[in-house]
Amino acid sequence: MKRLLTAVPVLALVATALSAPSGPATAQAAAAPPPDSAFQKVTLNDFPGEPIALAVLPDKRVLHTSRKGEVRINDPKSGRNILAATIPVYLHDEEGVQGVAIDGNFAQNKWVYIYYSPPMNTPSDDPATPGVNEGDAPETGTAADFARYKGVMRLSRFKLNGNTLSLGSEQKIMEVGTDRGMCCHVGGKIDFDNAGNLYLSTGDDTNPFASGGYVPIDERANRNPAFDAQRTAGNTNDLRGKLLRIKVNNNGSYSIPKGNLFKPGTAYTRPEIYAMGLRNPFRFAVDKSTGVAYVGDYSPDANSPNPARGPAGHGRWMAIDKPANYGWPYCVSPELPYVDYDFATGTSGAPFNCAAPVNESPNNTGKRKLPPVEKAEVIYSYAASAEFPELGTGGIGPMGGPAYEFDAKNKSATKWPQYYDGKPLFYEWTRDYVKGFNLGPANEVTSIESVLPSIVFDNPMDLEFGPDGALYVLEYGDGYFSENPEAQLARIDYVRGNRTPIPRVSATPTSGEAPLTVTFSSAGTTDPDGDSLKYAWDFNGDGVVDSRQANAVYTFTENGNYRPTLKVTDPTGRWASAEVLLPVGTLAPVVTLVTPTDGQPFEFGDVVPFEVSVVDDQPVDCSKVTVTYILGHAEHGHPLSTASGCSGSITTFLDAGHAGADDLTGVFVAQYTDSGTPPQSGSDQVVLTPTA
């Protein structure tokens, strides 16, 4: 169940049991990696919302986003996590805020880049019609029926003024068309190369849930085009399912750098495309020293191959050093084609020709003949890989991470050692690990090694090395489209000398109306080196230290949602902070899913009625209750439908082929925000079990 706003955790920093390395790691690369005990994981934000992406600023402030629109800043001066902005977004399925990055010249121009879904006028569910969900796009119909759900993902940049992201400064750079009201794959990551070119990865925006876990290429005339990946990833005239490369101009427009896949002016193409044939390139990073983009690409979900349909699901990692077509939805690799399939008749055709793929879909607006398929450097499936056994077994969630750049001149006490210089990191969202790839001269993977295997990476969502040479990590935790208890922003330091203190905080009481007197305690705060600590409390979030005592009492005179923060500092200047969420004012609503119930059996395709109970000290407005149906698959999920109201029904899709029936669940999440002063939120979650 989701942590409610009234919950007050007492732990806000995670650290591994550490011992200092035997000597400084500087100019000389080691033959073996330093032990895990030479690193320390320091939590920076234990309440990051539903975490999506991060960007480290030159002064070590950390921007981090949540899908619902919040942009926060971790401020090392105060230890606070400051809400810099809330961007209005369209939320259905996976839409919302996605990527965030800073300009290469940020110190001078203060530009922050955001990839997000603007609200627009897309239909949403009307709670007055509980039997119909107007927010879900129709699966069949006419072009006019589908046109109402046409939307965009938008790449914009905003000025960061101090700790405030100025929404009024927005420069709209690029819009990527989407088919809304239907899942999936609209994410995007932003990065830059050393020449100042902006790279943006885009998902194929295609519903995979009626394809048996194989390739979605449904060309039927009355079918929603969102079931055909040929219209996007396999389309040379569409920006989805791609790695894009542009040069942003001073006024927010953009130009096309030389060397993309198609020259400007080429008929039936988009010149922004650098690489195509990608399904869900959710995370990538550009190696600043080489210009190579390290990209992780998600696969379809069949557990086993089918001669009539094609291969099982395969994750891919590619080192993209030139424009290329990586094959989706026709091929996994040059030697591993999918099979053409007629969804109208249910019959299979021939395997696709990976050497010369042809896009004959009626939904294609680009070239018919496509570039040959390029092979990814790493391809793996659910079972152990013969070529890359180090990747293990389990779900498939490949994430392309950054390559570390060791700088001997960097005087940071937390920078990673030279051993990791030049190694791109690969992180697996479903397998909870980080690996280091050693590359040969042609960017081939020569060996794979575990990176800090004893340190927890709980569904790692984004990784970035900061200017201090430390690794910053955003973790999603175990759960579905909410702020999970394990979610956090953290920093992983290489320890030289002292280690960072470990704060603990608690508050009594945990809520109430103003004026509210609260007793704060730092009991349990420790320093791994036994050093004496300095304490600094900021209770009301104004950036001013309210107390320097280990324990303190504070009276809140106005209602509000507060995040009292304790920052502790050792004699060397190493610091850490901890927060509590403290709602002062009206009580948070208690939200309960009366039906369905946890563990309730169902079959995909069932219409599942729901009833939500809300108990609150404010009048309950059922029109503000939302219930989201999520396909749970192993440790992640896909939100497929959202309805409004205290009662209604949601149709679960029918597709036992997605990821294998053994791993599937149906998840219902109810959420409600009241009209109190200030508004408070509550939620509940149940997991249904499929019977077939």
N, C-alpha and C positions, 0 to 999 in steps of 0.2 A: 504494500500500500504506500502511496506517495506520502512523504513527510508533509504535514500541515504547517501552516505559518506559526501555529502556536507551539510547535515543538522547539525545544531549546537544547541543541547538542552541547556537550561539554568538551568535545574534542574538536579542535580546528587545525591541528597540525599533525601530519604523519611523518615519522622518521624511522629509518632503519637503524638497528643497533650498529654502531659504527666504531671503527678504530682508525686512527690517523695512519696514512701511508708511511712507509719506512723512510721515505725521502721525497723531495720535491720532484714532480714530473714536469719537466720543461722541455728543453731543446732536443732531447734524445728520445726517439720512438722506442717503445718497449717491444720485446719479442712476444709478450703475452699481455692480455688485457689486465689492467689493475683489478684487484678483487672488488666485489660489490661493497664490501665494508669500507672502501675508500670513497664511497658516494653517500650523499644524504638527500632524502626527498623531503622538501619543505612545502607544506600547503600554503597557498596564497589566498584562495577563496574557497570556502567550504559550501557556499550557497550561490553557484553560478547560474541558476536557472537551468533550462535545458541546453547544455553547452554544445556549441557548434564549431566555433573557430576562434583563433587567437592571433595576435600580432604584438611583438615586443618593440617598444619605442626605444630610441637612442638613449634616453635617460632611465631605462629599465622599468618604466611604467608598462603595464601589460593590458592592452585592449583585449576583451573577450566578449563574445556575443552569445545570446541565446536565440533559439529559433523564433520565439514569439516577439522579437523585436528589440529586446533590451541590449544595450551596448554598455559594458561596465569597464572601469579602469581600476586595476590594482595599483595603488600609489605607495611606493616604497618609503616616502617621507613620513607618512602617517600610519601606514599599514592598512588603511581603509580600502574598501571596494566601493567605488563611487559610480552611481548611475549617470553615465555621460549623456545618454539619450534613449528614448524609446521610439523606434521607427515604426510607423503604422504599416502593417503587413497583412496580406491575404493568407489565411491559414486554412488549408484543406489538404489532406494527405500530408506530403512532406514539405509543402511550401513554407516560406517564412524568410528570416534572415539566414543567409548561407555563409558566403566567404567574407573575410575581412583582411585587409593588407594596408601597409603604409607606403607612401611614395618614397622612392629612393632618395629624394631630396627633402624628406620630411622636416629635417631640422630647420630649413628655411621656409618651406611653403605650407607645412602643417596639413597636407592633404591625407585623408583616410578614405580608402576605397571599400565599398560595401556592395555585395551582390545579394539582392533581395527581391521579394515578390510584392509589388505595390498593390493596394486594395482594389482599385478600379471598380467596375460595376458588375463584377461576376455574381451570378445568382448564389444565394445562401439559403439555408433551410428556414422555412417558416414554421414556428412552433404551433401556429393555429391549425396546421394540417399535419397531425402526427402520423398519418399513414403514408405521407409522401415526403421525401427528402429532396427539396428543390436544389440543394447544393451539390448533389451528385449528378454528373453529366450522364446522359443516356448512353447505354451501350450500343443501341441501334437507333436508327432514325434517318433524318435527311441532313443535308449540309446546313440548312437553316437551324435545325435543332442543335447541331454541334457548335454553330457560330457563336451562340450566347456565352460559351465557355472558353472562348479564345482569350488568352491573357499573355503576360510577359513576365520574365525575370529581368530585372534591371540592374545594370552595373552603373553605379554613381560614385562620386567622391564628395566628401564633406570636409569642411575646415574643423580642426580640433582647436578650440580656444581654451587654453588651460585644461581643465578636466571636463569641459562641455563640448559635445559634438554638435555643431551648429547645423540643424536640419534646414534652416533657411539658406545656407550657402551651397546647397546641392547643385552639382553639375551632372546632368544625365549624360552618360557617355555612350552606352550601348543597351539595346533591348533585345532579348532572346525570346522569340515567340514560344508560348506553351499552350497545351491543351489542358485546361483546368477541370476540376471536378472529378478527377480520376488519377489514381496512383500510376506511375512512380518515377523516380530518378530525375529530379530537377535541381540537384545540388550543384555547387560550383565552388572552386577554390581559385584564389587569386595569388599570383606571384610575379616577380620581376626578374629579368636578367641584368647583367652588369651594363648592358647598353641602354637600359631604361625601357625596354620593351615589356609590355604587360601581357601576361599569359592568364587565360581564363579557361578552366575546364567546365564542361557542361554535360549533364546526363542526357540520355536518349528520350526522356519524357514519354515512356511507353509502358503500357499496362502489360505485365507478363503473366497475369493470373488466369488466362484462359488458353494457355499454350502447353499445359502438361509439364511445365518446367523446362521446355525446350524453346526454340526461337520463335518470338512473336512476329509473324509476318502475315497477319490476317488481312486479305485484300478485298473482302466482300463489300459490295457497293453500299449496303445499308449499315455497315459496321462503323462504329466510331473510329476515326483514323488513329486514335491513340493506341489501338491494338496492333499497329504496324510500325516496326522500328525501321523499315526501309524509307519511311518518309522523313526520318531524322538522321540517325547515325550513318545510314547508307546513302544519304542524299547530299550531293556536292553543293547544293543550293540552300542548305539549311544549317543553322549554327549549333544545333543540338547533337549530342553524342560526339563532341569534338574537343580538341585542345586548340584554342584560339590564340592568336598573337597579334597585338596591335601596338601602336605608339600613340600615347595620349598627348594631345596638343595643349597649349596653355589655356585655351578657351573651353576645354572639355571635349572638343571634337577629337577625332583620331585619324591617323594615317596608317598605311599598310607598310610594314618594313619589308625589305627584300628577302626572298628565300622562303616564303610560305608555299603551301601546296599548289595554289592556283594563282597565276598572275592576275593583277587587277584588269578587268575588262574581259576576262575569259567567260564566254557564254555559259549560262546555267551553273555558275559557281559563285561562292562567296570567298573573296580574297582574304578574309580574316582567318580562314582555316589553316592551321599548321599541321595538325594530325586529325584524321577522321577514323570512323569505324570503331568507336569506343562506346561502351554501354553505360557505365556509371563510373567515370574517372573521378571519384569523390575527393581523393587527396593526391597531390603531387607537390614537388618542390623543384625549383631550378637551381642547379649547381652554379653558383656565382663565378667559380673559377673556370668552368668549362662551357657553360651555357647549355648543358644537357638537362632535360626535364625528366625527372624520375617519377613515373606515373603508376599508380595502382588502379586497376580496372576490375570492377565486379562482374561476375558471370551470371548466366541463367542458373536455375536451381535444381535441375534433375539430378538425382543421386547416382543414376547409372545410365550408360549410353543405351540408345535405342537405334538399331540399324535403319528403322523407318523414319527417324526424326533427327538423329545426330548425337553428338557426344554429351556426356554428363557435364555438370557445371564445372567450370575452370576459372580460377582467379588468375589475373595476369599482372606482371610488373614489367614495365618497359623503360629503357633508357633512350629517350627520344632525342636524337642528335641531328635529325633531318626530317623534313616533311614526309609523311607516309600515311598509308591506309592500313589500319590494324584489323580490318575484316568484319567487325560486327555490322549487321546481323547474319553475315554469310559464312564466316570462318572464325575459328579460334586462333588458328595459325595456318601457314601455307599447306600443312599436311593434315589439318583437322577441320574439314568442312561440316557445316550443317546440311540438312537435307531439305530440299524444297517441299512445301506442304500446302495442299489445297484445303483450306478450312471449310469451304462450302461442301465439299464431297468427302472430306476426311481421308483423302488419299495422298500418298507420298510420291514425289517425283525423284529426280536425280540429285545427288550431292552437288552443291555449288562448286563452281570452278574458281579456286582461290588464286590461281595465276592470272585470271582475267574475269573478275566478277562483273556481273551485269545486273543492274537494278531495273527490273521491268514492272515494278509496282505502279498501279494507277495513282498512288499517292506520292510518287516521286516527282519533284519539280526540277531536279538537277540532271546531270549527265547520266546517260544510260550505261556507258562503259566506264568502269571505275578503275583506279590504280590497283596494281597487284597487291596482295596481302603481305604485310611485313610481319615477321615473327617477333613476338615478345621475348625478352631475355629470360623471364621466369614464367612458367605455366604450371599450375598445380590444381589438384582437385581435393575432394573430401578425404580420400584415403591417402596413405603415405605415398609420397612421390619417389620414384626410383632415381630421378635425377637430382632432386633436392629433398632428401629425407629429413634434413634439419628443420623443415617447415612443419613437421608433425602432421597431425590429423585433426579433423573437426570441421567447423563451419568455414565459409569462405568470405573474408572481409578484408581484402588487400588495401593497404594504405601506403602511398608513396611518400616517404619522409625526406628530411633534409640531409645533405652531406655536411659533416662538420668541417670547419676551416680553422685549423689551429694557427694561432698567431702568437709567436714567441714574444712580441712586443706588448701584448695585452697583459697588463699587470693585475688583472682580476684574480682574486684569491679563490674563485669558484669555477674558473674555466676548465673545460674538460682537457684531458691529457692528449699529447701528440699521437698516442696510439690510435685514436679514432680519426685522425686527419684524413679527409678525402673519402671516408666510408659513408655511402648513403645508408640511411636508416630505413628499414622496412618494418611497418607495424601492422599487426593483424587484429582487427577490431573484435572478431569473434573468438580468437584464441588467446587474447590478453597477453601478448608479448611484443617485444621489439627485437629485431635482428639487425645485424650489420652485414652488408654485402661488400665483399672484396671483388673489385673489378679488374679485368684484363685490359689490354690496349684497345680492344674494340668494344669496350663496355660490357663484355660478357661477364657473367658472374662466375668467378673462379672458386669461391668458397663462401659459406654462410656461417656466421657465429652468433650466439646468443649475446644480447646486450642487457646487462644487469638483471639476470634471470630471477634473483631473489627479491627484487624490488617490484612492488605491485604496479601493474598497468591495467586498470580496470576499464575495459572497453575504451582504449585510447582513441580520442576523436581528432586531436590535432597536436603536432609537435613542431617546435621551432627553437633553434639556438638563438640566444639573445646576444647583445653586444658584450656581455660579461663572459661569454663562452659557456654558460650553463644551458641546460636543456629545459625548456618550458613545455609543460604537458597539460592538455585539457582532457579530462576523463569523463566519460558519459555515465558510467556505472551500469548497474543491472536493472533494467526497467524500460518503460515504453513512453516516449514523448512527454516527459515531465522531468522535474528536478529530482533525480534519484538520490537516495541517501549517500551513495558512494561518489556522486558527481563532485568534481573539484578542479580547480586550477592549481597546479603545483610547479615547483622548480626543482630540478635535480642537479645538485652541486657536486663537483669533485672537491674533496676535502683537503685543504692544506692548513695544517695547524688546527685551530679551534673549529668546533662545530656550532651550528645554529641552535639556540635555545628552543624548547618545546613548550609553548604556552597551553594552558587549559583555562577555560572560563565557564562560569555558571552565573545565573541570575535568579533571584527570588524576590517577588513572584515573577511569573513568566508572561503575565498579561494583566490588563485591568484598565479602568478609566482614569484619565488625568483629573486631578493631580495624583500621580502614582510614584510612590517611593520604593525604590528597588535596591536591594543589597547585592553587590557584585563581588565575586570571589575568584581569585587566581589559584585556588588550591589545586595541587597536582602539577603546577608549572615546574619544569626542571631544566637544568642545563647539562648536556652530556659531559662537559668538562668540569662541572662543579663550580663554575664561576658565579660570582654575585651578579644580579641582574637589576636593570633599571626598568621601571614600569611606567607606562603612559596610557591612560584611559581617555577615550573620546566617546562620551555617552550619547551625545545628540547629533553627531555627524557634521559638526560645523568646522572641523579641522583644527580645533583648539583643544589642547590637553586640559581635561577637567580634573584629573587627579593623577598623582605620581606615587600613590600608595599601592601596595600589593592587593589590598581589598578596599572597597569604597562603597559609599551610599550616595545615591543620586535621585532627585525628585524630578520627574517629567511633568511639566506644567501644561503641555499641550498634547492633544492626541496626535498620533502619527505612527507610521511603521518605521521603527528605528533599528539600526544595526550597531549597537554598542561594541566598540573595538578596544581590545587590549594589545598594545605593542610592547614586547619585551626585548631588551638589547643587552648584549654582553659587553665586557670591557673592550673587545676588539671591534665593536661596531656591528657585529652580526646580529640580525634581528629576525623576529617572526611575530606574527599577529594572529589573534583569534577573535571571532565574532560570535554574537548570539543574535537571533532574530527576535525582536521584542515589539509585538503589536500593542500599542497603548491606545485604548479607545474601545470601540465596540468589539464584541467577541467574533472570532472566526466561525463561519458556518460549519456545521457537522453534516457532511454529505455522505449518504449511504445508498448504494445500489441495492434496492430491495429485490429486484429481478433484473437480469439473470443473477444467479448465485455462483459463488466460486466453485469450480469443479463441475458445473452443470454440463451434461453431455449435449452435443448438438452435431448436426451434419452440415457441411458446407453447402450453402444454398438455402438453408433454413431462414425464414423470417423470424427473428428473435425479438420478442417484445421486451421493453425495458420500463422500469419504474424507479424513479429517484426520489428519495426522501431528503429534505433539507430542513434542519433545525437551526434556527438563528434568532438572535435578539432583535433583528430587523425584519420588516415585512419581506417575505420571500417572493421573488419575481421569477416564475418558472420559465419565462422566455429567455432568461439569462443562463439557464442550465444547459450545458452541452454534454452530449454523450458521443464518444468517439469509439468506433470499432477498429481494432488493430489486428492485423494478421501477425501473430507471434511465430517467429521462426528461429529456433535455437535461442540465441541470446539477443536477437534484435527483432524489430517489427516494422511493419508497413501500415500506416494509418490509411484505411480505405474509405471510411465514411464518417461524417460527423452530423448528428442530428441535434435539434434544440427542443427543450421542453422537459417537464417532469415525467412525462410518459410518452411512449411512441414505440416504434419498432425499427429495426435495422436489418436489411437483408445481407447475409454473409455470402461471399462469393463461393462458387463451386470450382475448386481446382485442387484435387488431391495430389497433383503432380508437383506442386510448388515445394521444393526443398525436401520432398519425401514426407509422407504422412506421419512418420514417427516423430518428427520435430515440430509439428504444427499445433498451434493453439489459437483460440479466439479470445482476444482481450477487449474488455469494455472498460472505458475510463470515463467517469462522470466528474464534471468540474462546475464550480459555481463561485462567482464573486458577488458579494452583497453590496448594498448601498450605504454601508456604515461610514463612520467618520473615524479613521480613514477606511476605505473599502478593504474587506478581508476576503480571503479565498479558502476554499476547501475542496477536497477531491476524494474519490474512492475508485478502486480498481478491482475487477474480478477477472479470473482466467477460466475460460470454458474449454472443455476437452472434446475433441472431435471423436465420433464413434466409428468413423470410416475414413 
